[in-house]
Amino acid sequence: MKKVKDVLKRKSFDGVITVSSGKTIREAAKIMAENKVGSILIVNGKEIKGIFTERDVLNKVVAKGLDPDKTKVDDVMTKDLLVCSPDDTIEEVSRMITSAKKRHIPVIEKGKLVGLITGGDIMATVLEDRKIEIEHLQNYIQGNIQT
């Protein structure tokens, strides 16, 4: 059974993109665009205060006509974060994401941010596992099993 830490090992980035509390929407959006990410964690020192996502830009800023140069990320970020551990299973995190309707979950180990896992990461992992399973079954059916 795969765990969150297995998924994090496969991800091709050096860390989670963060922005300090108090930054404007434009500053946060610029950092997101430069790093080609759909979400950014809002921090105050080492404490995670919330998450700001592309959906927040659309639903909480653009749709409401807020000025991105004056509005702070703190005013529109999602504050009720779900978090998980590197030792949580993919199945556990998948249930969390589905039931809470969240797309991004920070991964915390011993009080420290160690990664971010998304619904897409989980889907890719599940699909890869299914592909391997199908290949094994096809080899079994075709008699190509090596012992």
KETIKE-305635 format. One record per atom (N, C-alpha, C): residue in one letter; chain; atom name; x, y, z. Coordinates in Angstrom, 3 decimals, m for minus. Atoms other than C-alpha are relative to their C-alpha. Layout:
N
- type, mol, atom, east, north, up
- a, A, CA, X, Y, Z .
...
END
This chain:
147
- type, mol, atom, east, north, up
- m, A, N, 0.844, m1.176, 0.000 .
- m, A, CA, 0.000, 0.000, 0.000 .
- m, A, C, 0.896, 1.249, 0.000 .
- k, A, N, m0.857, m1.179, 0.115 .
- k, A, CA, 1.612, 3.250, m1.143 .
- k, A, C, m0.368, 1.056, 1.028 .
- k, A, N, 0.171, m1.059, m0.983 .
- k, A, CA, 2.104, 6.100, 1.249 .
- k, A, C, 0.317, 1.352, m0.644 .
- v, A, N, m0.232, m1.355, 0.477 .
- v, A, CA, 2.288, 9.853, 0.835 .
- v, A, C, 1.482, 0.223, m0.287 .
- k, A, N, m1.444, m0.194, 0.213 .
- k, A, CA, 6.087, 9.756, 1.186 .
- k, A, C, 0.463, m0.600, m1.317 .
- d, A, N, m0.351, 0.594, 1.284 .
- d, A, CA, 6.261, 7.476, m1.878 .
- d, A, C, m0.354, 0.940, m1.151 .
- v, A, N, 0.434, m0.939, 1.026 .
- v, A, CA, 4.350, 10.026, m3.935 .
- v, A, C, 0.908, 1.225, m0.010 .
- l, A, N, m0.863, m1.182, m0.084 .
- l, A, CA, 6.474, 12.926, m2.685 .
- l, A, C, 1.370, m0.257, m0.631 .
- k, A, N, m1.299, 0.344, 0.588 .
- k, A, CA, 9.655, 11.106, m3.790 .
- k, A, C, m0.029, 0.134, m1.519 .
- r, A, N, 0.134, m0.026, 1.453 .
- r, A, CA, 8.338, 11.014, m7.360 .
- r, A, C, m0.223, 1.395, m0.559 .
- k, A, N, 0.291, m1.346, 0.482 .
- k, A, CA, 7.400, 14.670, m7.549 .
- k, A, C, 1.295, 0.713, m0.378 .
- s, A, N, m1.206, m0.634, 0.529 .
- s, A, CA, 9.835, 16.813, m9.499 .
- s, A, C, 0.102, 1.473, 0.416 .
- f, A, N, m0.221, m1.362, m0.470 .
- f, A, CA, 10.207, 19.895, m7.328 .
- f, A, C, 0.828, m0.036, 1.263 .
- d, A, N, m0.912, m0.062, m1.134 .
- d, A, CA, 12.540, 21.053, m4.616 .
- d, A, C, m0.671, 0.402, 1.302 .
- g, A, N, 0.679, m0.404, m1.217 .
- g, A, CA, 9.927, 22.167, m2.121 .
- g, A, C, m1.352, 0.587, m0.309 .
- v, A, N, 1.315, m0.595, 0.133 .
- v, A, CA, 6.591, 23.780, m1.532 .
- v, A, C, 0.174, 1.510, m0.118 .
- i, A, N, m0.070, m1.445, 0.198 .
- i, A, CA, 6.137, 27.321, m2.781 .
- i, A, C, m0.860, 0.670, 1.074 .
- t, A, N, 0.715, m0.725, m1.043 .
- t, A, CA, 5.147, 29.685, 0.019 .
- t, A, C, 0.138, 1.500, m0.234 .
- v, A, N, m0.065, m1.455, 0.011 .
- v, A, CA, 4.468, 33.379, 0.414 .
- v, A, C, m0.355, 0.469, 1.408 .
- s, A, N, 0.242, m0.521, m1.347 .
- s, A, CA, 4.487, 35.444, 3.575 .
- s, A, C, m1.376, 0.624, 0.118 .
- s, A, N, 1.254, m0.646, m0.341 .
- s, A, CA, 1.269, 36.527, 5.186 .
- s, A, C, 0.163, 1.508, m0.201 .
- g, A, N, m0.051, m1.444, 0.207 .
- g, A, CA, 0.455, 40.128, 4.277 .
- g, A, C, 0.286, 0.411, m1.429 .
- k, A, N, m0.260, m0.315, 1.402 .
- k, A, CA, 1.374, 39.907, 0.596 .
- k, A, C, m1.321, 0.252, m0.730 .
- t, A, N, 1.209, m0.271, 0.784 .
- t, A, CA, m1.063, 41.152, m2.025 .
- t, A, C, m0.314, m1.180, m0.914 .
- i, A, N, 0.428, 1.023, 0.952 .
- i, A, CA, m3.020, 38.965, m4.407 .
- i, A, C, 0.927, 0.012, m1.216 .
- r, A, N, m0.865, m0.085, 1.174 .
- r, A, CA, m0.901, 40.247, m7.296 .
- r, A, C, 1.373, m0.614, 0.273 .
- e, A, N, m1.308, 0.565, m0.349 .
- e, A, CA, 2.348, 39.349, m5.507 .
- e, A, C, m0.064, m1.525, 0.048 .
- a, A, N, 0.158, 1.455, m0.102 .
- a, A, CA, 1.081, 35.846, m4.732 .
- a, A, C, m0.232, m0.619, m1.373 .
- a, A, N, 0.296, 0.525, 1.336 .
- a, A, CA, m0.308, 35.333, m8.244 .
- a, A, C, 1.248, 0.007, m0.873 .
- k, A, N, m1.244, m0.074, 0.780 .
- k, A, CA, 3.012, 36.439, m9.753 .
- k, A, C, 0.932, m1.152, 0.372 .
- i, A, N, m0.847, 1.113, m0.454 .
- i, A, CA, 4.904, 33.879, m7.644 .
- i, A, C, m0.548, m1.325, m0.510 .
- m, A, N, 0.612, 1.220, 0.515 .
- m, A, CA, 2.417, 31.183, m8.638 .
- m, A, C, 0.303, m0.168, m1.490 .
- a, A, N, m0.246, 0.055, 1.444 .
- a, A, CA, 2.827, 32.043, m12.323 .
- a, A, C, 1.470, m0.307, m0.297 .
- e, A, N, m1.438, 0.227, 0.223 .
- e, A, CA, 6.638, 32.149, m12.116 .
- e, A, C, 0.393, m1.452, 0.278 .
- n, A, N, m0.328, 1.372, m0.389 .
- n, A, CA, 6.681, 28.714, m10.471 .
- n, A, C, m0.904, m1.037, m0.646 .
- k, A, N, 0.932, 0.885, 0.706 .
- k, A, CA, 3.909, 27.265, m12.638 .
- k, A, C, m0.733, m0.940, 0.956 .
- v, A, N, 0.765, 0.776, m0.975 .
- v, A, CA, 1.853, 26.132, m9.633 .
- v, A, C, m1.411, 0.571, 0.126 .
- g, A, N, 1.395, m0.409, m0.143 .
- g, A, CA, m1.872, 26.268, m8.956 .
- g, A, C, m0.378, 0.385, 1.410 .
- s, A, N, 0.287, m0.379, m1.383 .
- s, A, CA, m1.587, 26.910, m5.248 .
- s, A, C, 1.285, 0.423, 0.679 .
- i, A, N, m1.146, m0.481, m0.754 .
- i, A, CA, 0.679, 28.566, m2.749 .
- i, A, C, m0.405, 0.057, 1.471 .
- l, A, N, 0.298, m0.032, m1.429 .
- l, A, CA, 0.861, 28.182, 1.011 .
- l, A, C, 0.370, 1.366, 0.566 .
- i, A, N, m0.222, m1.284, m0.657 .
- i, A, CA, 0.611, 31.325, 3.107 .
- i, A, C, 0.573, m0.302, 1.379 .
- v, A, N, m0.684, 0.289, m1.260 .
- v, A, CA, 3.020, 31.331, 6.028 .
- v, A, C, 0.299, 1.285, 0.766 .
- n, A, N, m0.469, m1.057, m0.877 .
- n, A, CA, 3.895, 33.497, 8.979 .
- n, A, C, 1.164, m0.622, 0.756 .
- g, A, N, m1.158, 0.701, m0.537 .
- g, A, CA, 7.432, 32.462, 9.825 .
- g, A, C, m0.051, m1.436, m0.480 .
- k, A, N, 0.100, 1.425, 0.366 .
- k, A, CA, 7.242, 28.663, 9.918 .
- k, A, C, m1.417, m0.533, 0.142 .
- e, A, N, 1.389, 0.422, m0.214 .
- e, A, CA, 3.518, 28.557, 10.711 .
- e, A, C, m0.818, 0.173, m1.274 .
- i, A, N, 0.878, m0.055, 1.169 .
- i, A, CA, 1.130, 27.724, 7.866 .
- i, A, C, m1.312, 0.658, 0.426 .
- k, A, N, 1.221, m0.745, m0.321 .
- k, A, CA, m1.750, 30.208, 7.926 .
- k, A, C, m1.159, m0.393, m0.911 .
- g, A, N, 1.055, 0.345, 0.942 .
- g, A, CA, m3.637, 29.034, 4.840 .
- g, A, C, 0.582, m0.362, m1.349 .
- i, A, N, m0.401, 0.316, 1.370 .
- i, A, CA, m3.547, 28.217, 1.159 .
- i, A, C, m0.764, 0.924, m0.936 .
- f, A, N, 0.590, m0.871, 1.015 .
- f, A, CA, m4.232, 30.453, m1.829 .
- f, A, C, 0.117, m0.733, m1.324 .
- t, A, N, 0.037, 0.803, 1.220 .
- t, A, CA, m5.281, 28.759, m5.063 .
- t, A, C, m0.545, 0.795, m1.183 .
- e, A, N, 0.576, m0.606, 1.208 .
- e, A, CA, m6.254, 29.568, m8.625 .
- e, A, C, m1.505, 0.205, 0.166 .
- r, A, N, 1.442, m0.148, m0.240 .
- r, A, CA, m9.847, 28.989, m7.560 .
- r, A, C, m0.307, 1.200, 0.878 .
- d, A, N, 0.180, m1.181, m0.842 .
- d, A, CA, m9.458, 31.637, m4.876 .
- d, A, C, 0.107, 1.276, m0.834 .
- v, A, N, m0.140, m1.158, 0.885 .
- v, A, CA, m8.267, 34.093, m7.529 .
- v, A, C, m1.309, 0.217, m0.752 .
- l, A, N, 1.211, m0.092, 0.808 .
- l, A, CA, m11.316, 33.338, m9.657 .
- l, A, C, m1.233, 0.344, 0.841 .
- n, A, N, 1.254, m0.117, m0.762 .
- n, A, CA, m14.045, 33.005, m7.025 .
- n, A, C, m0.008, 1.104, 1.053 .
- k, A, N, m0.023, m0.949, m1.111 .
- k, A, CA, m12.887, 35.326, m4.266 .
- k, A, C, 0.578, 1.363, m0.362 .
- v, A, N, m0.607, m1.275, 0.390 .
- v, A, CA, m11.024, 38.051, m6.158 .
- v, A, C, m0.676, 0.534, m1.263 .
- v, A, N, 0.525, m0.480, 1.275 .
- v, A, CA, m12.056, 38.372, m9.817 .
- v, A, C, m1.521, 0.111, 0.025 .
- a, A, N, 1.467, 0.008, 0.010 .
- a, A, CA, m15.715, 37.406, m9.392 .
- a, A, C, m0.593, 1.066, 0.923 .
- k, A, N, 0.500, m1.008, m0.948 .
- k, A, CA, m16.074, 39.865, m6.492 .
- k, A, C, 0.551, 1.393, m0.293 .
- g, A, N, m0.503, m1.299, 0.403 .
- g, A, CA, m14.223, 42.676, m8.236 .
- g, A, C, 1.002, 0.621, 0.958 .
- l, A, N, m0.991, m0.528, m0.938 .
- l, A, CA, m11.485, 42.995, m5.614 .
- l, A, C, 1.258, 0.447, m0.743 .
- d, A, N, m1.229, m0.523, 0.582 .
- d, A, CA, m8.342, 44.963, m6.417 .
- d, A, C, 1.177, m0.878, 0.433 .
- p, A, N, m1.100, 0.894, m0.370 .
- p, A, CA, m5.418, 42.486, m6.547 .
- p, A, C, 1.232, 0.730, 0.543 .
- d, A, N, m1.127, m0.770, m0.522 .
- d, A, CA, m2.977, 45.284, m5.713 .
- d, A, C, m0.240, 0.497, 1.426 .
- k, A, N, 0.325, m0.468, m1.349 .
- k, A, CA, m4.784, 46.198, m2.484 .
- k, A, C, m0.463, m1.120, 0.924 .
- t, A, N, 0.520, 1.110, m0.799 .
- t, A, CA, m6.315, 42.909, m1.332 .
- t, A, C, 1.146, m0.914, 0.418 .
- k, A, N, m1.039, 0.888, m0.542 .
- k, A, CA, m4.121, 40.742, 0.886 .
- k, A, C, m0.444, m1.456, m0.126 .
- v, A, N, 0.325, 1.434, 0.091 .
- v, A, CA, m3.914, 36.972, 0.484 .
- v, A, C, m0.694, m0.474, 1.267 .
- d, A, N, 0.613, 0.381, m1.281 .
- d, A, CA, m4.879, 36.702, 4.160 .
- d, A, C, m1.518, 0.172, m0.015 .
- d, A, N, 1.429, m0.294, 0.039 .
- d, A, CA, m8.308, 38.124, 3.295 .
- d, A, C, m0.800, m0.999, m0.828 .
- v, A, N, 0.737, 0.904, 0.892 .
- v, A, CA, m9.180, 35.494, 0.685 .
- v, A, C, 0.506, m1.438, 0.007 .
- m, A, N, m0.554, 1.363, m0.016 .
- m, A, CA, m7.031, 32.434, 1.420 .
- m, A, C, m0.954, m0.956, 0.712 .
- t, A, N, 0.746, 1.032, m0.701 .
- t, A, CA, m8.557, 29.175, 2.572 .
- t, A, C, 0.757, m0.306, 1.288 .
- k, A, N, m0.659, 0.139, m1.303 .
- k, A, CA, m7.850, 28.865, 6.273 .
- k, A, C, m0.191, m1.386, 0.624 .
- d, A, N, 0.281, 1.316, m0.602 .
- d, A, CA, m9.400, 25.490, 7.144 .
- d, A, C, 0.712, m1.097, m0.794 .
- l, A, N, m0.828, 0.949, 0.736 .
- l, A, CA, m6.575, 23.319, 5.858 .
- l, A, C, m0.118, m1.413, 0.538 .
- l, A, N, m0.215, 1.395, m0.348 .
- l, A, CA, m6.464, 19.585, 5.833 .
- l, A, C, 1.492, m0.222, m0.109 .
- v, A, N, m1.411, 0.362, 0.116 .
- v, A, CA, m3.001, 18.221, 6.489 .
- v, A, C, 0.114, m1.506, 0.130 .
- c, A, N, m0.240, 1.432, m0.128 .
- c, A, CA, m1.547, 14.757, 6.245 .
- c, A, C, 1.453, m0.216, 0.376 .
- s, A, N, m1.350, 0.414, m0.385 .
- s, A, CA, 1.578, 12.880, 7.271 .
- s, A, C, 0.619, m0.790, m1.154 .
- p, A, N, m0.645, 0.821, 1.028 .
- p, A, CA, 4.165, 11.247, 4.990 .
- p, A, C, m0.328, m1.482, 0.138 .
- d, A, N, 0.310, 1.407, m0.228 .
- d, A, CA, 3.135, 7.933, 6.552 .
- d, A, C, m1.467, m0.354, m0.236 .
- d, A, N, 1.388, 0.287, 0.347 .
- d, A, CA, m0.549, 8.272, 5.648 .
- d, A, C, m0.034, m0.738, m1.331 .
- t, A, N, 0.123, 0.725, 1.267 .
- t, A, CA, m1.672, 5.920, 2.897 .
- t, A, C, m0.705, 0.877, m1.036 .
- i, A, N, 0.657, m0.713, 1.087 .
- i, A, CA, m2.804, 7.179, m0.479 .
- i, A, C, m1.514, m0.136, 0.122 .
- e, A, N, 1.432, 0.217, m0.161 .
- e, A, CA, m6.213, 5.660, 0.240 .
- e, A, C, m0.567, 0.940, 1.055 .
- e, A, N, 0.464, m0.903, m1.059 .
- e, A, CA, m6.541, 7.673, 3.475 .
- e, A, C, m0.088, 1.435, m0.507 .
- v, A, N, m0.021, m1.381, 0.496 .
- v, A, CA, m5.576, 10.930, 1.787 .
- v, A, C, m1.039, 0.192, m1.100 .
- s, A, N, 1.022, m0.065, 1.041 .
- s, A, CA, m7.839, 10.179, m1.175 .
- s, A, C, m1.385, 0.189, 0.619 .
- r, A, N, 1.291, m0.162, m0.698 .
- r, A, CA, m10.792, 9.801, 1.203 .
- r, A, C, m0.125, 1.407, 0.590 .
- m, A, N, 0.006, m1.354, m0.572 .
- m, A, CA, m9.829, 13.079, 2.931 .
- m, A, C, m0.336, 1.029, m1.078 .
- i, A, N, 0.193, m0.950, 1.094 .
- i, A, CA, m9.673, 14.967, m0.369 .
- i, A, C, m1.436, m0.064, m0.510 .
- t, A, N, 1.348, 0.178, 0.532 .
- t, A, CA, m12.950, 13.512, m1.594 .
- t, A, C, m1.062, 0.513, 0.967 .
- s, A, N, 1.041, m0.402, m0.953 .
- s, A, CA, m14.960, 14.053, 1.594 .
- s, A, C, 0.021, 1.496, 0.301 .
- a, A, N, m0.099, m1.427, m0.321 .
- a, A, CA, m13.662, 17.581, 2.231 .
- a, A, C, m0.047, 0.877, m1.249 .
- k, A, N, 0.001, m0.724, 1.276 .
- k, A, CA, m13.689, 18.555, m1.474 .
- k, A, C, 1.162, 0.992, m0.077 .
- k, A, N, m1.235, m0.789, 0.079 .
- k, A, CA, m10.124, 19.852, m1.259 .
- k, A, C, 0.873, m0.592, m1.086 .
- r, A, N, m0.876, 0.476, 1.067 .
- r, A, CA, m7.497, 19.593, m3.979 .
- r, A, C, 1.465, m0.029, 0.390 .
- h, A, N, m1.400, m0.109, m0.420 .
- h, A, CA, m4.287, 20.397, m2.116 .
- h, A, C, 0.097, m0.259, 1.488 .
- i, A, N, m0.174, 0.308, m1.413 .
- i, A, CA, m3.085, 18.961, 1.178 .
- i, A, C, 1.477, 0.107, 0.370 .
- p, A, N, m1.385, m0.082, m0.484 .
- p, A, CA, 0.100, 20.071, 2.942 .
- p, A, C, 0.376, m1.270, 0.761 .
- v, A, N, m0.513, 1.180, m0.688 .
- v, A, CA, 2.241, 17.221, 4.234 .
- v, A, C, 0.912, 0.501, 1.121 .
- i, A, N, m0.705, m0.470, m1.187 .
- i, A, CA, 3.515, 17.803, 7.770 .
- i, A, C, 0.648, m1.192, 0.706 .
- e, A, N, m0.715, 1.029, m0.749 .
- e, A, CA, 6.163, 15.731, 9.561 .
- e, A, C, 0.708, 0.665, 1.175 .
- k, A, N, m0.593, m0.551, m1.229 .
- k, A, CA, 7.118, 16.501, 13.163 .
- k, A, C, m0.124, 1.517, 0.047 .
- g, A, N, 0.260, m1.433, m0.042 .
- g, A, CA, 5.560, 19.947, 12.855 .
- g, A, C, 0.610, 0.804, m1.126 .
- k, A, N, m0.673, m0.692, 1.100 .
- k, A, CA, 7.502, 20.780, 9.673 .
- k, A, C, m0.663, m0.331, m1.333 .
- l, A, N, 0.538, 0.181, 1.336 .
- l, A, CA, 6.132, 21.287, 6.163 .
- l, A, C, 1.027, m0.733, m0.857 .
- v, A, N, m0.929, 0.784, 0.817 .
- v, A, CA, 7.699, 18.606, 3.943 .
- v, A, C, m0.474, m0.197, m1.439 .
- g, A, N, 0.496, 0.165, 1.358 .
- g, A, CA, 5.516, 18.686, 0.854 .
- g, A, C, m1.443, 0.411, m0.129 .
- l, A, N, 1.395, m0.291, 0.313 .
- l, A, CA, 2.173, 19.222, m0.789 .
- l, A, C, m0.465, m1.096, m0.936 .
- i, A, N, 0.537, 1.062, 0.849 .
- i, A, CA, 0.051, 16.474, m2.273 .
- i, A, C, m1.335, 0.466, m0.559 .
- t, A, N, 1.224, m0.441, 0.668 .
- t, A, CA, m2.748, 17.043, m4.757 .
- t, A, C, m0.827, m1.197, m0.459 .
- g, A, N, 0.850, 1.033, 0.567 .
- g, A, CA, m5.652, 15.101, m6.144 .
- g, A, C, 0.617, m0.595, m1.249 .
- g, A, N, m0.673, 0.480, 1.207 .
- g, A, CA, m3.697, 14.859, m9.396 .
- g, A, C, 1.139, m0.956, 0.311 .
- d, A, N, m1.083, 0.905, m0.417 .
- d, A, CA, m0.737, 13.292, m7.587 .
- d, A, C, m0.566, m1.368, 0.361 .
- i, A, N, 0.628, 1.260, m0.419 .
- i, A, CA, m3.041, 10.679, m6.095 .
- i, A, C, m0.500, m0.770, m1.219 .
- m, A, N, 0.525, 0.650, 1.198 .
- m, A, CA, m4.724, 9.966, m9.432 .
- m, A, C, 1.130, m0.617, m0.816 .
- a, A, N, m1.130, 0.520, 0.764 .
- a, A, CA, m1.362, 9.539, m11.179 .
- a, A, C, 0.569, m1.256, 0.651 .
- t, A, N, m0.520, 1.159, m0.726 .
- t, A, CA, m0.195, 7.121, m8.480 .
- t, A, C, m0.914, m1.203, m0.167 .
- v, A, N, 0.969, 1.092, 0.146 .
- v, A, CA, m3.373, 5.048, m8.653 .
- v, A, C, 0.039, m0.556, m1.419 .
- l, A, N, m0.043, 0.464, 1.390 .
- l, A, CA, m3.240, 4.914, m12.446 .
- l, A, C, 1.268, m0.798, m0.295 .
- e, A, N, m1.260, 0.727, 0.205 .
- e, A, CA, 0.411, 3.842, m12.412 .
- e, A, C, m0.073, m1.389, 0.635 .
- d, A, N, 0.145, 1.293, m0.671 .
- d, A, CA, m0.352, 1.080, m9.899 .
- d, A, C, m0.915, m0.925, m0.785 .
- r, A, N, 0.938, 0.815, 0.789 .
- r, A, CA, m3.286, m0.124, m12.018 .
- r, A, C, 0.664, m0.509, m1.269 .
- k, A, N, m0.695, 0.406, 1.215 .
- k, A, CA, m1.116, m0.194, m15.133 .
- k, A, C, 0.937, m1.174, 0.283 .
- i, A, N, m0.915, 1.080, m0.384 .
- i, A, CA, 1.474, m2.366, m13.385 .
- i, A, C, m0.789, m1.276, 0.291 .
- e, A, N, 0.843, 1.154, m0.332 .
- e, A, CA, m1.265, m4.644, m12.054 .
- e, A, C, m0.550, m0.661, m1.263 .
- i, A, N, 0.527, 0.530, 1.259 .
- i, A, CA, m2.790, m5.035, m15.530 .
- i, A, C, 1.091, m0.741, m0.765 .
- e, A, N, m1.107, 0.666, 0.692 .
- e, A, CA, 0.602, m5.875, m17.025 .
- e, A, C, 0.319, m1.352, 0.639 .
- h, A, N, m0.246, 1.277, m0.690 .
- h, A, CA, 1.167, m8.553, m14.373 .
- h, A, C, m1.089, m1.022, m0.318 .
- l, A, N, 1.108, 0.907, 0.304 .
- l, A, CA, m2.273, m10.040, m14.995 .
- l, A, C, 0.066, m0.491, m1.442 .
- q, A, N, m0.130, 0.408, 1.397 .
- q, A, CA, m1.730, m10.048, m18.757 .
- q, A, C, 1.116, m1.034, m0.159 .
- n, A, N, m1.103, 0.976, 0.048 .
- n, A, CA, 1.601, m11.842, m18.305 .
- n, A, C, m0.427, m1.331, 0.588 .
- y, A, N, 0.487, 1.228, m0.634 .
- y, A, CA, m0.078, m14.355, m16.007 .
- y, A, C, m0.914, m0.768, m0.945 .
- i, A, N, 0.967, 0.629, 0.908 .
- i, A, CA, m2.890, m15.037, m18.461 .
- i, A, C, 0.724, m0.591, m1.218 .
- q, A, N, m0.723, 0.427, 1.186 .
- q, A, CA, m0.424, m15.371, m21.352 .
- q, A, C, 1.090, m1.045, 0.337 .
- g, A, N, m0.986, 0.989, m0.405 .
- g, A, CA, 1.813, m17.705, m19.339 .
- g, A, C, 1.437, 0.516, m0.015 .
- n, A, N, m1.334, m0.611, 0.052 .
- n, A, CA, 4.730, m15.280, m19.327 .
- n, A, C, 0.533, 0.309, 1.408 .
- i, A, N, m0.429, m0.237, m1.374 .
- i, A, CA, 5.332, m15.523, m15.591 .
- i, A, C, 1.402, m0.582, 0.190 .
- q, A, N, m1.341, 0.479, m0.306 .
- q, A, CA, 8.962, m15.780, m14.552 .
- q, A, C, 0.095, m0.199, 1.500 .
- t, A, N, m0.139, 0.286, m1.442 .
- t, A, CA, 9.770, m17.388, m11.243 .
- t, A, C, 1.416, 0.112, 0.449 .
END
